[in-house]
């Protein structure tokens, strides 16, 4: 049996989604409504990554899968004000 017969085929690269432009389209506005004190450290770090850290602080962020994942991890500490 030859070595080439046992090799797996090469994977094709995945197509990436086009990133939205920052002109009001593709944004989400979040407000922190609860403190991260007494929570697991990753939750405070996620809030910091979102640009939050104090109650009632508001940030408008690009609506990307990465940001949506961060929002999902701290959904109980923040509120989505608006999204477009």
C-alpha positions as a Markdown table, in Angstrom:
| # | Residue | x | y | z |
|---|---|---|---|---|
| 1 | Unk | 0.0 | 0.0 | 0.0 |
| 2 | Unk | 1.4 | 3.4 | -0.9 |
| 3 | Unk | 1.7 | 6.3 | 1.5 |
| 4 | Unk | -0.5 | 8.6 | -0.6 |
| 5 | Unk | -3.5 | 6.2 | -0.4 |
| 6 | Unk | -3.6 | 6.6 | 3.4 |
| 7 | Unk | -3.4 | 10.4 | 3.5 |
| 8 | Unk | -6.4 | 12.4 | 4.2 |
| 9 | Unk | -7.5 | 15.1 | 1.7 |
| 10 | Unk | -6.5 | 18.7 | 2.5 |
| 11 | Unk | -9.2 | 20.8 | 4.1 |
| 12 | Unk | -10.6 | 23.7 | 2.1 |
| 13 | Unk | -10.5 | 27.1 | 3.7 |
| 14 | Unk | -13.8 | 28.4 | 5.0 |
| 15 | Unk | -15.3 | 31.5 | 3.5 |
| 16 | Unk | -15.4 | 34.4 | 6.0 |
| 17 | Unk | -18.4 | 36.7 | 6.4 |
| 18 | Unk | -18.0 | 40.3 | 5.3 |
| 19 | Unk | -17.5 | 42.6 | 8.2 |
| 20 | Unk | -20.0 | 45.4 | 8.6 |
| 21 | Unk | -18.9 | 49.0 | 8.3 |
| 22 | Unk | -19.1 | 51.3 | 11.4 |
| 23 | Unk | -21.7 | 53.7 | 10.1 |
| 24 | Unk | -24.5 | 52.9 | 12.5 |
| 25 | Unk | -25.2 | 49.5 | 10.7 |
| 26 | Unk | -24.3 | 46.3 | 12.5 |
| 27 | Unk | -24.0 | 47.8 | 16.0 |
| 28 | Unk | -25.4 | 46.8 | 19.4 |
| 29 | Unk | -25.7 | 49.0 | 22.4 |
| 30 | Unk | -25.3 | 47.4 | 25.9 |
| 31 | Unk | -25.7 | 48.8 | 29.4 |
| 32 | Unk | -24.2 | 47.2 | 32.5 |
| 33 | Unk | -27.0 | 46.8 | 35.1 |
| 34 | Unk | -25.2 | 44.7 | 37.8 |
| 35 | Unk | -21.8 | 44.5 | 39.4 |
| 36 | Unk | -19.2 | 41.8 | 38.7 |
| 37 | Unk | -18.2 | 41.9 | 42.4 |
| 38 | Unk | -18.5 | 38.4 | 43.9 |
| 39 | Unk | -18.7 | 36.7 | 40.5 |
| 40 | Unk | -16.2 | 34.5 | 38.8 |
| 41 | Unk | -13.2 | 36.4 | 37.5 |
| 42 | Unk | -13.9 | 35.6 | 33.8 |
| 43 | Unk | -17.2 | 37.6 | 34.1 |
| 44 | Unk | -15.4 | 40.8 | 35.2 |
| 45 | Unk | -12.8 | 40.3 | 32.5 |
| 46 | Unk | -15.5 | 39.9 | 29.9 |
| 47 | Unk | -17.2 | 43.1 | 31.0 |
| 48 | Unk | -13.8 | 44.8 | 30.7 |
| 49 | Unk | -13.5 | 43.4 | 27.2 |
| 50 | Unk | -16.8 | 44.9 | 26.3 |
| 51 | Unk | -15.7 | 48.3 | 27.6 |
| 52 | Unk | -17.9 | 48.1 | 30.7 |
| 53 | Unk | -16.9 | 47.9 | 34.4 |
| 54 | Unk | -19.3 | 50.2 | 36.3 |
| 55 | Unk | -23.0 | 50.0 | 36.7 |
| 56 | Unk | -25.0 | 52.1 | 34.1 |
| 57 | Unk | -22.0 | 52.4 | 31.8 |
| 58 | Unk | -23.1 | 52.2 | 28.1 |
| 59 | Unk | -21.1 | 51.1 | 25.1 |
| 60 | Unk | -22.0 | 50.8 | 21.4 |
| 61 | Unk | -20.1 | 47.9 | 19.8 |
| 62 | Unk | -19.8 | 46.2 | 16.4 |
| 63 | Unk | -22.3 | 43.4 | 16.1 |
| 64 | Unk | -19.9 | 40.5 | 15.5 |
| 65 | Unk | -20.1 | 36.9 | 16.6 |
| 66 | Unk | -17.2 | 37.6 | 19.0 |
| 67 | Unk | -19.1 | 40.4 | 20.7 |
| 68 | Unk | -22.4 | 38.3 | 20.8 |
| 69 | Unk | -20.5 | 35.5 | 22.5 |
| 70 | Unk | -19.2 | 37.9 | 25.1 |
| 71 | Unk | -22.7 | 39.3 | 25.7 |
| 72 | Unk | -24.0 | 35.7 | 26.1 |
| 73 | Unk | -21.4 | 35.0 | 28.9 |
| 74 | Unk | -22.5 | 38.0 | 31.0 |
| 75 | Unk | -26.1 | 38.4 | 29.9 |
| 76 | Unk | -27.3 | 38.5 | 33.5 |
| 77 | Unk | -25.1 | 41.5 | 34.2 |
| 78 | Unk | -26.0 | 43.6 | 31.1 |
| 79 | Unk | -29.0 | 44.7 | 29.1 |
| 80 | Unk | -29.1 | 45.2 | 25.4 |
| 81 | Unk | -30.4 | 48.8 | 24.8 |
| 82 | Unk | -30.7 | 48.6 | 21.0 |
| 83 | Unk | -29.3 | 46.8 | 18.1 |
| 84 | Unk | -29.4 | 47.5 | 14.4 |
